[in-house]
Amino acid sequence: MRLKNKIFLYSTFLFIVIIVLLSLTIYFTFSDITYEREMERIESNADNIVSGLREANEEFTVDDLLSVYTPSNGMLRIVNRNGETMTFALSEGEPISFRKVDTDFERGRQSKIINHEDKQYGLVQIPLIWQKGQVVYLQIFESLKLAENNLNTLKLVLLLVTVIAIIPIIVSGKLLSDLIITPIQTLINTMKEIKESNSFKHIPSTKQSKDELNTMSETFNDLMDRLKENYDKQEAFVSNASHELRTPLTIIESYANLVKRRGLEQPELVKESIEAIHTEAIRMRDLTEQLLLLARRDKDWLLENEEHSLDNILKDVANHFKEAYHREIKIIINESSSVLIDEQKLKQLLYIFLDNARKYSDDYITLSMGKESKQPIIKIIDRGIGIPEQSQEEVFERFYRVDEARNRDQGGTGLGLAVAKELADAMNITIDLKSKENQGTTVILRINSSNSH
């Protein structure tokens, strides 16, 4: 059975059960109240009759008073302590056999409903002092036909109301199932379209609505965005990798063929080829690592933020860089700062800019730290060849090179600054670039941390 039909059947059945239970509750509650009030009325009449019978005399005998007080649809009867009839008065329309009705006689005051020949009667029994001081019992029987008629009318009304109410219940069940199923069906149709067209589509969602169905649509749309982002990154990774790896692979293949053909004849050629192959292999390794970093989504960077002194981080980076490349690095600490940040990723970011400064300058490199508007900033300053103004907006794009030949000579891949931009965005660091050709480049890192102090 389809989900739509299940929702329709279950909701309709539930509403019908509720309205039937409500109707039954109304009927039985009203029935109890009606019979209770009828019995209270009969008891009140019985008390009045007992008071009247006490006034019997020679002018108005007991039988005369019984005839006067006899209900229009019942009987008055006086019985002795053994339940035997002493006298009675029967209303017109009641059969004579009614005078012998069995009441399961018990001494004392009683109030109950009895059945006689498929009719209901209210019975009230009250003890009283009879002639010569004997104790007798007055029994008043009164038909509950009027109450039964009223209850039958109520039953018919409730039945009609229940039947009529089923119609809007069925309609509302249909509307409810359509309301729930429509976004789900839209989701199914969108998924089918995605499957058939190999594209990423969104489900239209209403921003004003905040229900679970709209949340499901928004979640699906977010999922499509993530899949599309990952798919685009995968395509870019494959395209970039195949494009960038082609050159070093071609060089390696060419030198390998050269060694294969002439290596035995020219030993010096072997050394040159091995150097070239080794250089290109290192370049391929670096390129692959950078491509893998760039293949990550922004949200996939796992940050291990802890409080660190920027002074110590800068000193560690400068010392390691000096030992690795034997380049002079001047450190200037204008104002100390501590910040909540991922130490290793910040060091990786600094290494990227220091490595660029090393490649494109020969003079010393300055690494300075201070604050602007209470915001920690780090500057990496070189005095190298600089970057043309028209290229400064594009240097953070993947595989962009200011000068193809210069990057090839320096072993650049065109990915370093793209990785730096991804790292900076993940750590909420703003990068400002200032450069002039043949004068040098200044990179300013602004650490936008609310926990810096």
Phi, psi and omega in degrees: 000136181290152182301321180301315180293323178298314179299317180298311183293314183294315181293318179297314180299318180297314180295321179295317178300318181297315183289327176294315178298322178295317179296317179296320179297316178298315183297309184290326176296313179295323179298314179298316180296318181298310181294324179297317179292322177299317180292324177296322179294317179296319178299320179296319177297320181298319179296321179294321180294318179300318178296322179290321181294332178293345181263010179298142178212193182292330180284319179240103181283170179298319180297323178295317180293323178298320180296323181291318185274354183300127178298155184291342182223049181191216186201148169248138182214140176246126181237156179275188184293345179262002179085011180274139184288128177260319175200161181205164174222122187249133179287158178295143179095344178268136181294150182297335179292344182294336182295340181257020182302138181272128184240008186053061188306134171220140181292152179105179181282134181223153174211114183202171178251131181239162177245135176217118180051052177062022176238147178260138178229145172268128181244127173234127182240126182230129176285147176210162179272121183264186179302146181063021173077009179280152180268125176234178182230128174271124176247124176247125178249130179222130181295140177259027184299319181297317178296319178299318179297318179296319179292324177295322177296316178299319179300317180295318180297315180295323178297315179296318179298319180296315180296316181294322182292336180297328182298306177295333177295317179296317179296315180294326176297320178294316180296320180297316179296321178295319181297319182284320187281331185305307178295328178292318178295322176299318178299316180297314181297319179297319179295322177296318179296320178298318180296319184282325185259354183054041179233172181247118183237158180255155171267129177300130180233151179262118183293331182292331182275138180238023182279177184295326181293319177293323176298321177298318179296316180295322178296318178297317180296319176298321178297319178296320178298317180293318179296318180295319179298314179294321179296316179296320178295322179295315178297317180296321180298313181296315181295312181295318182296314181295324181288314185282330181279343182298317183296307179297326177295321178296317179297315180298316180297318181297313179293325178295318178295323179296316178295322181296321183277318190237004185300320182290328183278326184233090182301326181295334178292328179295315180298316179298318181293319180297319179298315180295316180296318179296317179298315181291327177294318177297318180297319178297320179297312179298318180298316180296317179298318180292322177297320179294322177296316182289339179287349179287151169280158180303323184282352184271356177287118181270107182266135175248078185283127174218162180283126182224152173274124179295331178302311183293321180297315180297319180294319179297314181299315182297317181295315180295323181290321178299314182294325184283322188239358178054045177246144180283129178233122177265130179254129178237116178253100179281326180203127182288151179213148170240144186212151176272109188201164175276109186299313185295320181288327175294319177298318179300320178297316180294321179300321181298312181289324177294322179294321176296317179298321179296317185292324190246024174209156179248341183278180181293161180247138179255132177238109185238159181218142178193203180222144172227120184055044179064015180252125180295137176227148176235135180241134173246115187240126173239167181237053185256214188280346176075180181234131178303145184302320183290346181259352187292333179281344188251354186294341179271000175283150182292134176067012176281135178231131177296316181220110184302315183293320181294320179293323179295319180295324183270358179081020181283153179247348184081013183245343187303310182289331175295318176297319179300319179296318178297315179298315182297316179298320180296326182264006181061047178246132179265134180253124172246137183238126177232125184207146174227138182299136178065011177239327178132179184228140175238122176254127181247122178254117180256116185271105183272070182247128179287347182257012179282145177200000000 
